Amino acid sequence: MNRIPSDATAFAVRDASFLLCLDVDFPMEEAEKCTDWIEAVYEALLPYSLRKSSYLNTVRADEQITKDAYAANYQRLLAIKKQ
């Protein structure tokens, strides 16, 4: 991951030392409670992440999260999508 330049692909977070992914399984009758807990953990850990970025396959869809994950590549990706 760290051997590829951050502008070589869309994925810009190439200089992180670690990736933390939490895989949470919960009963559907407790979905709201568990989702709230997941969001609270995410928000509590975000200040400690590299440039407040997230691995997009492990978080909810959110424009700011997407912008932070793609970093400087975000505008380039928007231009490519508009073509």
Order of alpha helices (4+ residues) and beta strands (2+ residues): alpha-alpha-alpha
